């Protein structure tokens, strides 16, 4: 049995996806962030009882101590999984020392065309291209990238084929479909 600890680092997010429990709290309230030292202390006490730690949010890459936390978890010998919306991965891929300390990366990617993506995430028109580019770049540098895709009864066969083609062309090995 895989034992995992899921840490919601912050409630801040730059998207407003309807399927997210957080529903896009765009305010960056650092008082709602978990304290890095307290996280590391907690994990040091239970590290023998968990297989890995999942860093999530909101958008965990908005967490002000993200790099420090990843390094600290790595120093404790704990494997790290990141679940992100993909919008800020460009900064992470520019830091290979941090990227190498993350064992798995899940990118939430729910819509397969720019219009639907923009409408769903309530974000800018250019964000779809940015996230797609970030996923492509990440999958060239990291061997374990998964796309998490929330689906409902409106998902079409064409959407699924587009996603599969995208994953094959981007070297993303896994698609995880999650019902909404």
C-alpha positions in Angstrom: 0.0 0.0 0.0 1.3 3.4 -0.9 1.2 5.8 2.0 1.3 9.4 1.1 1.0 12.8 2.8 -0.8 15.5 0.8 0.2 19.0 1.8 -1.9 22.0 0.6 0.9 24.6 0.7 -1.3 27.6 -0.2 -4.8 28.4 -1.2 -3.6 31.0 -3.7 -4.1 30.1 -7.4 -3.9 32.0 -10.6 -6.7 29.9 -12.2 -10.4 29.6 -11.3 -11.2 26.1 -12.5 -14.7 24.9 -11.5 -13.6 21.4 -10.6 -11.1 22.6 -8.0 -12.2 22.7 -4.4 -10.2 25.9 -4.1 -12.1 27.5 -6.9 -9.2 29.9 -7.7 -8.5 32.0 -4.7 -6.4 34.6 -6.7 -5.5 36.5 -3.6 -2.0 35.6 -2.4 -2.6 35.5 1.3 0.7 34.3 2.7 -0.9 34.0 6.1 -2.9 31.1 4.6 0.4 29.4 3.6 1.8 26.5 5.5 5.0 27.4 7.4 8.0 25.7 5.8 9.8 25.0 9.1 6.7 23.4 10.6 6.1 21.3 7.5 9.7 20.0 7.6 9.4 19.3 11.4 6.1 17.4 10.8 7.6 15.4 8.0 10.7 14.6 9.9 8.5 13.0 12.6 6.5 10.8 10.2 8.9 10.2 7.3 9.2 6.5 8.2 5.4 6.1 7.8 4.9 7.8 4.4 6.2 6.7 1.0 6.0 10.2 -0.5 4.7 13.7 0.0 2.4 15.4 -2.5 2.7 19.2 -2.8 -0.5 20.8 -3.9 -2.6 23.8 -3.3 -4.1 26.2 -4.8 -1.2 26.4 -7.1 1.8 25.1 -5.1 4.4 26.9 -7.3 2.9 30.2 -5.8 4.1 29.0 -2.4 6.7 31.5 -1.3 9.1 28.8 0.1 8.6 26.2 -2.6 12.3 25.7 -3.4 13.4 25.6 0.3 10.7 23.0 1.0 11.7 20.7 -1.8 15.3 20.9 -0.8 14.4 20.2 2.8 12.2 17.3 2.0 14.9 15.9 -0.2 17.4 16.2 2.6 15.0 14.2 4.8 15.1 11.5 2.2 11.4 11.9 1.3 10.2 11.5 -2.3 8.2 14.5 -3.6 5.3 14.6 -6.0 4.0 18.0 -7.4 0.5 18.6 -8.6 0.3 21.9 -10.6 -1.8 23.7 -13.1 1.3 24.1 -15.3 1.3 27.8 -15.7 4.5 28.4 -13.7 6.5 25.4 -14.8 8.7 27.6 -17.0 10.4 28.9 -13.8 10.8 25.4 -12.4 12.4 23.9 -15.6 14.9 26.7 -15.4 16.0 25.3 -12.0 17.3 21.8 -12.8 18.7 21.4 -9.2 15.1 21.8 -7.8 13.4 19.9 -10.7 15.7 16.9 -10.1 14.5 16.6 -6.5 10.9 16.1 -7.6 10.1 12.4 -8.3 6.7 12.9 -10.1 4.9 15.8 -11.6 1.2 15.9 -12.2 -0.2 18.7 -14.4 -3.9 19.4 -14.3 -4.9 19.9 -17.9 -8.6 19.7 -18.4 -9.4 21.4 -21.8 -7.8 20.7 -25.1 -8.3 23.9 -27.1 -7.5 27.5 -26.3 -11.0 28.8 -26.0 -12.3 26.0 -23.7 -9.1 26.2 -21.6 -9.5 30.0 -21.2 -13.2 29.7 -20.4 -12.7 26.8 -17.9 -9.7 28.3 -16.0 -10.9 31.9 -16.3 -7.5 33.0 -17.5 -6.0 34.8 -20.5 -6.0 33.7 -24.1 -2.3 33.2 -24.1 -2.2 30.9 -21.1 -3.2 27.8 -23.0 -0.1 28.1 -25.3 2.1 28.8 -22.2 0.9 25.7 -20.4 1.2 23.5 -23.5 4.8 24.9 -24.0 5.6 24.3 -20.3 4.4 20.7 -20.5 6.4 20.0 -23.6 9.6 21.5 -22.1 9.0 19.7 -18.8 8.5 16.3 -20.4 11.8 16.7 -22.2 13.6 17.3 -18.9 11.7 15.0 -16.5 10.9 11.4 -17.0 7.7 11.1 -14.9 5.0 13.6 -16.0 1.3 12.8 -15.8 -1.6 14.8 -17.1 -4.6 14.9 -14.8 -7.7 15.5 -16.8 -11.1 16.1 -15.3 -13.9 14.9 -17.5 -17.6 14.9 -17.6 -20.3 13.7 -20.0 -19.4 16.6 -22.4 -16.0 15.3 -23.2 -15.8 14.2 -26.9 -13.9 11.5 -28.6 -12.1 14.2 -30.5 -11.0 15.8 -27.2 -9.6 12.5 -26.0 -7.8 11.9 -29.3 -6.3 15.4 -29.1 -5.0 14.7 -25.6 -3.5 11.4 -26.5 -1.8 12.9 -29.6 -0.5 15.7 -27.5 0.9 13.3 -24.9 2.6 11.1 -27.6 4.1 14.2 -29.3 5.2 15.6 -25.9 6.6 12.4 -24.4 4.1 12.5 -21.6 3.7 8.9 -20.5 0.5 8.9 -18.4 -2.9 10.4 -18.6 -5.1 10.2 -15.5 -8.8 10.8 -16.1 -10.7 12.0 -13.1 -14.5 12.2 -13.1 -16.2 15.6 -12.3 
